[in-house]
Each structure stands twice: as C-alpha cells, then as structure tokens.
C-alpha cells in the first residue's frame, strides 16, 4: 500500500497551447510538437471520480512556478 496521501497531479493543457509552449522552448527544431499532437489524443484529463488524482488545468500564460503553486493548493484542499 502506497498510502492515502499520495496524489497524482494530472496536468492538462489545450493541444494548441502545448504546441505553442514546446515551440517556444525548442524553437521548433526537434519536431517535439508533432509527437505531442499524436499523444494528446490518447490521454484525457483526470476526472472527479478518480481518487487522489488532481486535475490541473495549465494555461499558456502560467509559469512553471504558477503550476507548482496550483498543484500545492489542490493538494492542501484535499488534505483538509
């Protein structure tokens, strides 16, 4: 048993925002957005009926720190 306080943060972002973010990071040199577009269609966001899975909606204007803060807020809400 892993424990009741284990949480999975499932990050979700629109396909368009993901592609834009990746292109900004690698300059479009590595084609990473092409593979991501295919993978995007396979996975889905966490839902409310999944215990200990946190649905974290990431928007294109969020920094890495913003995402971490959002995850920590969601975890704290679950623990209270």
C-alpha positions, 0 to 999 in steps of 0.5 A: 500500500502506497498510502492515502496521501499520495496524489497524482497531479494530472496536468492538462493543457489545450493541444494548441497551447502545448504546441505553442509552449514546446515551440517556444522552448525548442524553437521548433527544431526537434519536431517535439510538437508533432509527437505531442499532437499524436499523444494528446489524443490518447490521454484525457484529463483526470476526472472527479471520480478518480481518487487522489488524482488532481486535475490541473488545468495549465494555461499558456500564460502560467509559469512553471512556478504558477503550476507548482503553486496550483498543484500545492493548493489542490493538494492542501484542499484535499488534505483538509 
